Amino acid sequence: MKRVLAVILALTATLAGCADNTTVVIEDAEALTWWCENKYEHVKNTADSAVYHALMAETGVDVTFIHPPQGEHRERFLSLLSGETLPDIITHDFISDYPGGVEKALGDGVILPLNNLIESSCPYLKQYLDENPALKDMISTEDGRIFCFPSVQMERGIRTYMGPYIRKDYLDALGLEAPVTVDDWYDVMTAFKDELGVTPLAFYGGKIFDTDFLIGAYGISWDFYIEDGTVKFGPLEDGFSDFVSQFKKWYDSGLISPGVFTDSHRAYSAKALRGGIGIYVDYISSISVYTEALGDARFLPLSYPVLTADETAFSGHIAPVFVPYSSCYLSRDNKDPEATARLLDYAYSPEGGLLFNFGVEGESYELVSGVPFYTESMLCDPDGFSNAVKRYLASGAFIRDASQFEQMLVLDCQREAVDIWSQTQADAHALPSLVLDAEQSEIAAAFNAVYTDVLLDWLKDYFLSGNSEPVEDLREKLLQLGVNDVLSVYQEAVDEKQ
């Protein structure tokens, strides 16, 4: 561990390296309300988390967090809009999950344009946007109105953090090589089932759409994507039928966990921590959790399956640079916009970057020659390093620091995973961040609000019930939902962006 940290110290120059002991005390600020999901597992309210408790102490601004019940974010958001008074700050995806989109939200007066506030009260965010005009474009309407304090993960290396990995000890016990092609995968998983009696393949609960696992071998994605300048939708393409046939072959052969379409995160995690799974499609952080929990288990990251060994998967996991649903918006009823702007700007300052990435100095990290490193107590936490880090991880509007991500990767196989999982064509095919006008947003939102559920219901029926509707029936449903209209909207927006 110390060798790994020494290497990072020698090689990493971070935002924190220019920390200037930022002090932000906001005098006479109104107490604020902040509506957002609680992303912390160990506290019932975000105000009790170490990061936000420190934020309030540093700035002197008192914040009351309002959380919708888990799983009811969208319903409570729509209910929130119908109320007489809105919270001061709202964390929500106004781009794709507000009726009419973010331009309509501005036009309706639900949220405030931020240009003047950023110019006058946000020196750190202003500087960052000046240095990164592409990001500024992502968070601005066509006429230049900035609509949010953005959640940002700029560097490519931190935007791939999910993918497949295998129990290397199982491979070694059978004398097998890591699978590369779809046929290799079938053979290895069959051996795991028949000779070891384990569940060959399991997906992190509810996440079968997040990584484009296997579907990328057939030249498509689960969602909208770009190919040669044309916007396409995976389930409408020819390769979808071949993918479904292969996936069903695996499922019917007992190679995929029967809970693939139904397991909650909790149910999946309970199975994973008991062992008996051969290949996981899961978060990179989970590798260290399972290594600690399962004793002799050893893990090896796998490249995404392809049809022939000389191919690169068409798609894979890649997160966006700008994350709308973790970003912050000022509501029309904000009691103190200037104080709110200064509060949120703190996250983009050098010290704010340390707080939101590494937690509290002296507790979770120490500065060594100006560079932050997790403390020995974190590395040796009795609950495991990954669980210790979760107590200080922040969700919200800030710039994610690559060195924090690197220090979370405590095992060699985790660092290898980032490189291996990034070797797909996902960058070339990912749909860019698009800000649609009100009419376009209504068309896209109406489809996006339901299509995942329609697709999942079809998959459950096709795989589980025995009353299978063919792929043509799924496509007909998608056409009735207006998928071609959405394709036209996205194509128009992409063409305008080029």
Secondary structure, DSSP 8 states (H G I E B T S, - for coil): -HHHHHHHHHH---GGGG--------TT---EEEE-----SS-SSGGGSHHHHHHHHHH---EEEE---TT-HHHHHHHHHTSSS--SEEES-TTTSSTTHHHHHHHTTSB---HHHHHHH-HHHHHHHHH-HHHHHHTB-TT--B--B--B--SGGGS--EEEEEEHHHHHHHT-----BHHHHHHHHHHIIIII--EEEEESTT-TTTS-TTGGGGT--SSEEEETTEEEEGGGSTHHHHHHHHHHHHHHTT-B-TTTTT--HHHHHHHHHH--EEEEEEETHHHHHHHHHHTT--EEE----BSSTT---S------SB-GGG-EEEBTT-S-HHHHHHHHHGGGSHHHHHHHHH-SBTTTEEEETTEEEE-HHHHT-TT-HHHHHHTT---SSSB--HHHHHHH--SHHHHHHHHHHT-SSHHHH--------HHHHHHHHHHHHHHHHHHHHHHHIIIIIS----HHHHHHHHHHTTHHHHHHHHHHHHHHH-
